[in-house]
Amino acid sequence: MRLLRWILLVQLAMVTAALAQQGAVPPLPPITEPASGERLPGKFIWADLFSSDVETSRKFYQQVFGWEWRTIKQPPRPYGIFYLGEIPVAGLAYREAPDGGDTYGRWIHYISVANVGATEVGAEQRGGRSILKRRSFDDRGDFAILADVESAPFGIMHSSSGDPGDYRAEPGEWIWHELFTRDLRKAIRFYTGLFSYESEKDELIPEVMDYLLTSHGHLRAGIGALPTDTDTPPTWLGYVRVEDIDATLKRIQAHGGKVILEPQADTADGGLAIAADPTGATIGLLRWDYGEEAPKEMKP
């Protein structure tokens, strides 16, 4: 297995320390505008990038994916939103590099829940813990950042404006999420118990994922096993849909990023790669053909 190369830059201790640094939080815009009123518990609905160099991160993602930047809060603790057209795709927040480090970058992906407080309690009862306790904002809703039973960090959110609907991801949008973990059974028990997911063996990309998590008739995420001989900590990875893997990787390298996993002919028909941005935050790339028969709301 080559999963080790996918996430060499992930350092859980840095994640926890950096996310614990709290400053004034700016007004946060709604996830959906106009409000959808739709609730899709178990769906990944948002992503935040925590970076010690917001300007470098901003330029990188604009140049690589063509995301538009809209400033929400100015320095010294800047925050803004990336958009693809009129669709918000991610937030970017400043966090200092912990322990005297030079740079820090980390993506956190948020799962829709009916009640953030109750989910926090449920996670703790199942062996997880809170990294950032529940916070509430009128336009955004409630959110928190947790760690699972093997300390992989993830976010939870109850959006005040409703969740984005289930639809085909366009190039430049998030298309998939996967957990890399040491203990598959332990991870499956944690996430199926906490989010009422159903689990099944993967048949989409079995060389990458071991199990799929589903809810409300939709695929939500995958779970893959880390090699037994690696010290790499468990982590969640988000994938962005791209039209051309090779061209995207060239842009990533041209703008200061690194390729962690090159496309492999025997993995997703050469349509999957893993990279790191200039601050070390890891991101997946996936070229995916939905096919003419796939319904528009279907995700891989």
C-alpha positions in Angstrom: 0.0 0.0 0.0 1.1 3.5 -0.7 -1.0 5.4 1.7 2.0 6.5 3.7 3.2 8.8 0.9 -0.2 10.4 0.8 -0.1 12.1 4.2 3.6 12.4 5.2 3.1 16.1 6.0 0.3 15.6 8.5 1.3 16.2 12.1 -1.5 15.9 14.6 0.2 17.6 17.5 0.6 20.7 15.4 -3.1 20.6 14.4 -4.3 20.5 18.0 -1.9 23.2 19.2 -2.7 25.6 16.3 -6.5 25.2 16.4 -6.4 25.8 20.2 -5.1 29.4 19.5 -8.1 31.6 19.7 -8.5 35.2 18.7 -11.4 37.3 17.8 -13.6 35.5 15.2 -14.9 37.7 12.4 -18.5 37.7 11.2 -19.0 34.5 9.3 -21.2 34.5 6.2 -23.8 31.7 5.7 -22.9 28.4 4.0 -25.8 28.7 1.6 -27.1 31.9 0.2 -30.0 32.2 -0.4 -30.8 29.8 2.4 -31.7 26.3 1.3 -33.4 25.1 4.5 -32.2 21.6 3.6 -30.7 19.3 6.2 -28.4 16.5 5.1 -26.9 15.0 8.3 -23.7 13.1 7.6 -22.8 15.2 4.5 -19.5 17.1 4.3 -20.7 20.7 3.9 -17.7 23.0 4.5 -13.9 23.2 4.7 -11.6 25.6 6.5 -7.9 26.0 5.8 -5.9 27.1 8.8 -2.6 28.7 7.6 0.3 30.6 9.1 0.7 32.5 5.8 -2.7 33.5 4.5 -1.3 35.6 1.6 0.7 32.6 0.3 -2.2 30.2 0.7 -4.6 32.7 -0.9 -2.5 33.1 -4.0 -1.8 29.3 -4.3 -5.4 28.2 -4.4 -6.4 31.1 -6.7 -3.7 30.1 -9.1 -4.2 26.3 -8.9 -8.0 26.0 -8.8 -9.1 29.5 -10.0 -10.9 30.1 -6.7 -12.0 33.7 -6.2 -11.0 35.4 -2.9 -13.3 37.6 -0.8 -11.9 39.2 2.4 -14.0 38.9 5.5 -11.5 40.2 8.1 -8.2 42.2 7.6 -4.8 41.5 9.2 -3.4 40.9 11.7 -5.7 37.8 11.9 -7.1 37.8 8.4 -10.0 35.6 7.3 -11.7 35.1 4.0 -13.8 32.9 1.7 -12.9 31.2 -1.5 -15.6 31.1 -4.2 -16.0 29.2 -7.4 -18.3 31.5 -9.3 -21.0 32.4 -6.8 -20.6 29.1 -4.8 -18.5 29.4 -1.5 -16.1 26.4 -1.4 -13.8 27.1 1.6 -12.7 29.4 4.3 -9.1 30.5 5.0 -8.2 31.6 8.5 -4.9 32.7 10.1 -3.2 30.4 12.7 0.3 30.8 14.0 2.7 27.9 13.5 2.9 26.2 16.9 6.1 25.4 18.8 8.2 27.9 17.0 7.7 26.3 13.6 8.2 28.3 10.4 5.0 27.4 8.6 1.7 25.7 9.3 -1.2 24.6 7.2 -4.1 22.2 7.8 -7.5 21.6 6.2 -10.5 20.8 8.4 -13.6 19.3 6.8 -17.0 19.8 8.5 -19.9 17.2 8.6 -23.5 18.4 8.9 -25.2 17.5 12.2 -28.6 18.2 13.7 -27.1 19.3 17.0 -23.5 20.3 17.5 -23.6 20.1 21.3 -25.1 16.6 21.3 -22.6 15.4 18.7 -19.7 16.7 20.9 -21.1 14.7 23.8 -21.6 11.6 21.6 -18.0 11.8 20.3 -16.6 12.0 23.8 -18.7 9.0 24.9 -17.3 7.0 22.0 -13.7 7.8 22.9 -13.2 11.0 20.9 -12.6 14.6 22.2 -13.1 18.2 21.4 -10.3 20.4 19.9 -12.4 23.5 19.5 -15.6 23.6 21.6 -19.0 24.6 20.1 -19.3 28.1 18.8 -22.4 29.8 17.5 -22.8 32.7 15.0 -26.1 34.0 13.7 -25.3 33.7 10.0 -23.1 30.6 10.1 -24.7 28.5 12.7 -23.1 26.2 15.3 -19.8 24.4 14.7 -17.0 22.6 16.6 -13.8 20.8 15.8 -13.4 17.3 17.2 -10.9 14.4 17.1 -12.0 10.8 16.7 -11.0 7.8 18.7 -7.6 7.7 17.0 -7.2 11.5 17.2 -8.0 12.3 13.5 -9.5 15.9 13.5 -12.7 16.8 11.8 -15.4 19.5 12.1 -19.1 19.3 12.7 -21.6 22.0 11.8 -25.3 22.9 12.0 -25.7 25.5 9.3 -28.2 28.3 10.1 -29.0 28.6 6.4 -29.3 24.9 5.6 -26.9 22.6 3.8 -25.7 22.6 0.2 -27.7 20.0 -1.8 -26.5 16.7 -3.2 -25.3 17.4 -6.7 -22.5 16.6 -9.1 -19.3 18.4 -8.1 -18.0 20.7 -10.8 -14.2 21.0 -11.4 -12.8 23.1 -8.6 -15.4 21.8 -6.0 -14.9 19.3 -3.3 -15.9 15.9 -4.6 -14.8 13.3 -2.0 -13.5 12.8 1.6 -11.6 9.9 3.0 -10.3 8.9 6.4 -6.9 7.1 6.6 -6.8 5.2 9.9 -5.0 2.4 11.7 -7.9 0.5 13.0 -10.7 0.1 10.5 -13.2 -1.6 12.8 -12.7 1.0 15.5 -13.1 3.9 13.0 -16.3 2.3 11.5 -17.8 1.9 14.9 -17.1 5.5 15.8 -18.4 7.1 12.7 -21.4 4.8 12.1 -22.4 5.3 15.8 -21.9 9.1 15.8 -23.4 9.9 12.4 -25.7 6.9 11.7 -23.7 6.1 8.6 -24.0 2.7 7.0 -20.8 1.0 6.0 -20.1 -1.3 3.1 -17.0 -2.7 1.3 -15.7 -0.4 -1.4 -16.1 -1.4 -5.0 -15.4 2.0 -6.6 -11.7 2.3 -6.0 -10.8 -0.8 -3.9 -7.1 -0.2 -4.3 -7.5 3.0 -2.4 -10.5 2.6 0.0 -11.5 -0.3 2.2 -15.0 0.8 3.2 -17.6 3.4 2.1 -19.8 5.4 4.5 -23.3 6.2 3.3 -26.3 8.2 4.6 -29.7 9.0 3.1 -28.9 7.0 0.0 -25.7 8.9 -0.8 -22.1 8.1 -0.5 -20.5 10.4 2.0 -16.9 9.3 2.6 -14.4 6.4 2.4 -12.1 4.8 5.0 -8.7 3.4 4.1 -6.2 1.5 6.3 -2.8 3.0 7.0 0.2 0.6 6.7 1.0 -1.1 10.0 4.6 0.0 9.8 4.0 3.7 9.6 4.1 6.4 12.2 1.8 8.6 10.2 -1.2 9.7 12.3 -4.8 9.0 11.2 -6.3 11.9 9.2 -9.1 13.1 7.0 -8.3 14.1 3.4 -10.5 16.1 1.1 -10.4 15.8 -2.7 -11.1 18.5 -5.3 -12.5 17.5 -8.7 -10.1 18.5 -11.5 -10.4 18.0 -15.3 -6.7 17.5 -15.9 -4.5 15.8 -13.2 -1.2 16.5 -14.9 -1.9 20.1 -15.6 -3.1 20.7 -12.0 0.0 19.1 -10.6 2.2 21.3 -12.8 0.4 24.4 -11.4 0.8 23.1 -7.9 4.6 22.7 -8.3 4.9 26.0 -10.2 3.3 27.9 -7.3 5.3 26.3 -4.4 3.4 23.1 -3.7 4.7 19.5 -3.7 3.4 16.3 -5.1 3.0 13.6 -2.5 1.4 10.9 -4.6 1.8 10.9 -8.4 -1.1 9.5 -10.5 -0.9 5.7 -10.8 -2.3 3.9 -13.8 -3.8 1.2 -11.7 -5.5 3.7 -9.3 -8.7 5.4 -10.5 -7.4 5.1 -14.1 -4.6 7.5 -13.3 -7.1 10.1 -12.1 -6.1 10.4 -8.5 -3.2 12.3 -6.9 -2.2 13.9 -3.5 -0.4 17.1 -3.1 0.6 19.6 -0.4 0.4 23.4 -0.6 3.3 25.7 0.3 2.4 25.6 4.0 2.2 21.8 4.1 -1.6 21.4 4.0 -2.5 18.2 2.1 -5.2 18.1 -0.5 -6.4 15.4 -2.8 -7.1 15.7 -6.6 -9.6 13.5 -8.4 -10.5 13.3 -12.0 -14.0 11.8 -12.1 -16.4 11.0 -15.0 -20.0 10.7 -13.7 -21.1 9.1 -16.9 -24.3 9.7 -18.8 -26.4 7.3 -16.7 -25.4 8.9 -13.3 -28.1 11.2 -11.8 -27.0 14.8 -11.4 -27.2 14.7 -7.6 -24.9 11.6 -7.4 -21.4 11.9 -6.0 -18.8 9.2 -6.5 
